[in-house]
């Protein structure tokens, strides 16, 4: 009788661990496309993303690179001071988007050009996303707002 209770307890514990592992695997699998990793231009050039991988690119809009085309397509370059990545966006840009300003875009690489599906600009003169600040500090070009 005692051996049967002990065996039943062990079976329940093993079943609980297997269920937990399966649930964790299912959650991870379902979120694989919903997680967008942040990358700086230097990281994009040193370790290019996989084909079709959606990620966030952040940095400063390079001075002299902003070109508004015909229609809604805008071309610009994103830089972190050490590297620069060409980017395009088709849509309406935020009012505070401009050359020398911080930005974060979500999109994917297509033939060495970052095609953004969403572009966010800093919302005032002092705020910049933490990831962008860290990338700029890493390149030694970050200058805090005064």
Number of C-alpha atoms within 10 A of each C-alpha: 5 6 8 9 10 10 11 11 12 12 12 11 12 12 12 12 12 12 12 12 11 12 12 11 11 11 10 11 11 9 9 9 11 10 10 14 11 18 21 26 24 20 15 18 14 9 10 14 15 9 10 10 13 21 21 20 28 27 31 26 26 21 14 10 16 19 12 13 10 7 8 11 14 17 17 22 23 29 25 28 19 14 17 20 22 18 24 21 20 16 14 11 16 13 10 15 18 18 17 16 17 26 25 25 23 19 22 22 21 11 8 13 14 25 20 21 14 15 21 17 22 17 15 8 11 9 13 20 16 9 17 22 21 15 24 21 15 15 14 12 13 15 9 10 8 5
